[in-house]
Amino acid sequence: MLQEVKDLQQRAVKELVALSDINEGKDEITFRAPTGSGKTHMMADYMNRILSANENIIFLVSTLSKGGLARQNYEVFKRLKDNNTFPSLKPFLISSQISTEENLYIPTDCNVYVLPRDLYKKGGRLMQGAMTGFLQTMTHNLFGAGQNKQIYLIKDECHQATKNLDNLSKDFFSKVLNFSATPKLTRGQIPDVQITDEEAVQAKLIKQIQINDLTQEEVNLYKLEDINKRFVEQSIEKLEEIKNEYIQEIGVNPCLIIQISNKDKADKEWQNIIKPVLDKHQALKWMLIVDKDKDCDTNDDIKKKLPVNKWKDYAKGSSSTIDVIIFKMVISEGWDIPRACMLCQVRKTISDQLDEQVIGRVRRNPRLTDFENLTLEAQRLAMTSWIWGAEPKDKKKSYKVSLIKSFTSDIQNNIQVRTTKLSNLLSNKTFNIETFIDSKKDKTVNDDIFSLYAKLNKQENDLQSLCYDYAGQNVKSWVKFTENIDAIKREYTSYICDYRQSMKEDKLTSFPLSSVYSENDIKLSINNWVWQKRDNNRFAFDSEAERWWAEILQEISENHFAKLETLIDKEDYKLLLWGKNYPYNSDIKYEYYDEGIHKSYPDFIMKDKKGRIHIFEVKSINQSNSININNDDYLEKIDNLKECYKVCSEKLSNHIFYIPILKGEEWFIYKYENGEEDAISESTFKHSLE
């Protein structure tokens, strides 16, 4: 798994733990993260950290009953406990099947209780005293028989109402934690901690969305049924276009999900819109999954003979031959199918939450655990989801930007940027790992292999790779390595943090032919750089600081930036060699170390009239409601980047690196050239280009 994924998830969990302080923390906390970002894993990590610090706390996890989500969560918790990833968890699934002759049985020796929400309802056996009795036993100390515990209630998919549990909250629950991709703001579920979609996409945790709209002319021309039919046709054509490449490059059979309406409209949509299109594509296998099993259908004759629940299980698998899944409301939550990369929404919903949940079905990374092993082209394919008919709730579409047409090769040939990578400990010629490990004494009492595996999995990716490079298939070598991993990590960290040893030149690259960015209100009109959009020249930026720095570069560009040589004689058009380094598709990145190897994608690249390459990573230490950062962590990251860029400038001739930091309305600029750091002002920066 990519280090960026681990860091993003661990940052969120760290913030949740900080807000959960028994004495100073909040009583109710809301966590928002997009579907597919690993909320269940982060929930388990959070509970494990709390339980490791305080054995007097237990968790009640309320989970939707739809699609067996409660059992799915329980099985994840149990697996993470059994493989020693989160050993403090002792999960139990509350079920109507676990009972005595009179009451449901709930043991009192566990610390994570998973409750299907609909099990605690009016008329249900839990509401006949079993739940209240259990909570009283766990929280009270009645005549010395109670356990006097504190209970934290976690509402998974908290946008769904839990009125019955809410009535108990003041009496029994010390804290309430809301988890959802779409928290209900009208119920006060305002995120205290969140992973934004942009952060998750940047970390390669979820896919980038590509919205497929009809032109205004088509919208005016077609009726609604015809528009929906066109959407279905386009989505199936796209599926057939990418299918072979997806299988060959990613090793996964891609899947299109088509969502239809509920009740009476569904049959009409199936018969008049979808099935006629599928009938023209006989090679594709499809499944129709609706509320009643008897109404489900498939053209896979082998699967048709099995129970419908077996269809659903089979359809999830990466190698499943089912190409198209048509459904109503069945898989809006809790049905994980990472191979799904396309969504066509025929139905018209009135629920933003439903749209977001369904869109999330096609945004999961299909190769999350070993994404780094894919080729660059395969990674780009795996990180795209195609959407027809549905839009994200916040309407923040992803827009495509492209290098100026007719001059793409000229731009890439004229802007040539050298990047760097960090090499691992095996590249250190003065260090012999076999000699180092052999010098360590054998342990008197060996750890069990599961504990060693869990310990290894908590290390950064590069250290795990180092283990398998050294041990190969030899179990004895693997055990010896993991037993001494703390000592090896000290050697590894000492080497990798010495950038003059570990940093190596990597590739010579340029801007990609195209990239994408998310629309927002932080915009600037730019006419003279390398990028173009389809509709206008107003480009959005990630922060106010980034936009302000773009204004500075735009202001000085005419006098100091190199002009594309093929256009020098054209007075009516000026194309200067500078642009934003949009991370999507970009190879312009620099590795640095911060408890794992990270990649810095600098914000702007420009070439000056002297042929020098200038590289800018813009930062701001002003407070912002739109950015989720821990100030100490943020400042530490800036310090790590300073060390990285300093050595980069020493190793890469003709490359000058900058970290402009906005404080208030003033810029503090760190400049790195030939391995030297210089703190300069905005005016000094401008003069240095003359």
HELIX and SHEET records of a PDB file:
HELIX    1   1 GLN A    3  LEU A   19  1                                  17    
HELIX    2   2 LYS A   39  ALA A   53  1                                  15    
HELIX    3   3 LYS A   66  GLY A   68  5                                   3    
HELIX    4   4 LEU A   69  ASP A   82  1                                  14    
HELIX    5   5 ARG A  117  LEU A  119  5                                   3    
HELIX    6   6 LEU A  126  GLN A  128  5                                   3    
HELIX    7   7 ALA A  130  THR A  139  1                                  10    
HELIX    8   8 LEU A  142  GLY A  144  5                                   3    
HELIX    9   9 LYS A  163  ASP A  166  1                                   4    
HELIX   10  10 SER A  169  PHE A  172  1                                   4    
HELIX   11  11 LEU A  185  ARG A  187  5                                   3    
HELIX   12  12 ASP A  197  GLN A  202  1                                   6    
HELIX   13  13 GLN A  216  LEU A  221  1                                   6    
HELIX   14  14 LEU A  224  ILE A  250  1                                  27    
HELIX   15  15 ASP A  264  GLU A  269  1                                   6    
HELIX   16  16 TRP A  270  ILE A  274  3                                   5    
HELIX   17  17 LYS A  275  LEU A  278  1                                   4    
HELIX   18  18 ASP A  293  ASP A  295  5                                   3    
HELIX   19  19 ASP A  301  LYS A  304  1                                   4    
HELIX   20  20 VAL A  308  LYS A  316  1                                   9    
HELIX   21  21 ASP A  352  GLY A  360  1                                   9    
HELIX   22  22 LEU A  368  ASN A  373  5                                   6    
HELIX   23  23 LEU A  376  ALA A  382  1                                   7    
HELIX   24  24 THR A  408  ASN A  414  1                                   7    
HELIX   25  25 LEU A  425  SER A  427  5                                   3    
HELIX   26  26 ILE A  433  ASP A  438  1                                   6    
HELIX   27  27 ILE A  449  ASN A  457  1                                   9    
HELIX   28  28 ASN A  461  ALA A  471  1                                  11    
HELIX   29  29 VAL A  475  GLU A  483  1                                   9    
HELIX   30  30 ILE A  485  ILE A  496  1                                  12    
HELIX   31  31 TYR A  499  SER A  502  1                                   4    
HELIX   32  32 GLU A  544  HIS A  560  1                                  17    
HELIX   33  33 GLU A  565  LEU A  567  5                                   3    
HELIX   34  34 ASN A  631  LYS A  651  1                                  21    
HELIX   35  35 GLU A  682  SER A  688  1                                   7    
SHEET    1   A 7 PRO A  91  LEU A  93  0                                        
SHEET    2   A 7 VAL A 112  PRO A 116  1                                        
SHEET    3   A 7 ILE A  57  THR A  63  1                                        
SHEET    4   A 7 GLN A 150  ASP A 156  1                                        
SHEET    5   A 7 PHE A 173  SER A 180  1                                        
SHEET    6   A 7 GLU A  28  ARG A  32  1                                        
SHEET    7   A 7 VAL A 193  GLN A 194  1                                        
SHEET    1   B 7 GLN A 208  ILE A 211  0                                        
SHEET    2   B 7 THR A 384  TRP A 388  1                                        
SHEET    3   B 7 ALA A 340  GLN A 345  1                                        
SHEET    4   B 7 CYS A 255  GLN A 259  1                                        
SHEET    5   B 7 VAL A 324  PHE A 327  1                                        
SHEET    6   B 7 TRP A 286  ILE A 289  1                                        
SHEET    7   B 7 ASP A 297  THR A 298 -1                                        
SHEET    1   C 3 SER A 514  SER A 518  0                                        
SHEET    2   C 3 SER A 398  LEU A 403 -1                                        
SHEET    3   C 3 TRP A 531  GLN A 532 -1                                        
SHEET    1   D 2 VAL A 417  LEU A 422  0                                        
SHEET    2   D 2 MET A 503  THR A 509 -1                                        
SHEET    1   E 2 LYS A 523  SER A 525  0                                        
SHEET    2   E 2 ARG A 538  ALA A 540 -1                                        
SHEET    1   F 5 TRP A 578  LYS A 580  0                                        
SHEET    2   F 5 PHE A 604  LYS A 607 -1                                        
SHEET    3   F 5 ILE A 613  PHE A 616 -1                                        
SHEET    4   F 5 HIS A 655  LYS A 663  1                                        
SHEET    5   F 5 LYS A 619  SER A 620  1                                        
SHEET    1   G 6 TRP A 578  LYS A 580  0                                        
SHEET    2   G 6 PHE A 604  LYS A 607 -1                                        
SHEET    3   G 6 ILE A 613  PHE A 616 -1                                        
SHEET    4   G 6 HIS A 655  LYS A 663  1                                        
SHEET    5   G 6 GLU A 666  GLU A 673 -1                                        
SHEET    6   G 6 GLU A 676  ILE A 680 -1                                        
SHEET    1   H 2 TYR A 590  TYR A 593  0                                        
SHEET    2   H 2 ILE A 597  SER A 600 -1                                        
END                                                                             
